[in-house]
Amino acid sequence: MAKRTRKTANKNRLDLRSGSLAQRSGAKAERKAARFLMLHGYRILQRNFRFEHKEIDLIAKKGETIAFIEVKARRNTEIAPMLSVNAAKRRNVISASGLWCAQHGIHNAYLRYDIIEVDLSKRLPFSGVRHIENAFAPDR
């Protein structure tokens, strides 16, 4: 296995200094979500997997479960972030997850689709983070 250098390890990190306010907020939420997952025993397999116009924010593993995670950030709680994961977004995440699994030779794993809501108005490290496991599933 190739040795991971600091340069390659940082390539997957999200840059909080560039981009629009929405992009910076999203990057901050994704980093907070990844730290939350690691604290709860998950190993982050990939961040920001992209294929065409489809994206998966975080791919994480705990035990035999691989979770494909959509991270939603908000500064107010008037609208639940989960409501902004519409049917099209769910289909895109599920489609991209199939491609990711094919690229990584994953055939017999338990796959799960989660949402992590991050309220960016909360200042404490893990306050305002809500992990919703099995938030959606592929249509059978």
Secondary structure as GFF3:
##gff-version 3
##sequence-region A 1 140
A	DSSP	alpha_helix	6	11	.	.	.	ID=ss1
A	DSSP	alpha_helix	21	39	.	.	.	ID=ss2
A	DSSP	beta_strand	43	51	.	.	.	ID=ss3
A	DSSP	beta_strand	54	62	.	.	.	ID=ss4
A	DSSP	beta_strand	65	74	.	.	.	ID=ss5
A	DSSP	three_ten_helix	81	84	.	.	.	ID=ss6
A	DSSP	alpha_helix	87	103	.	.	.	ID=ss7
A	DSSP	beta_strand	110	119	.	.	.	ID=ss8
A	DSSP	beta_strand	129	136	.	.	.	ID=ss9
###
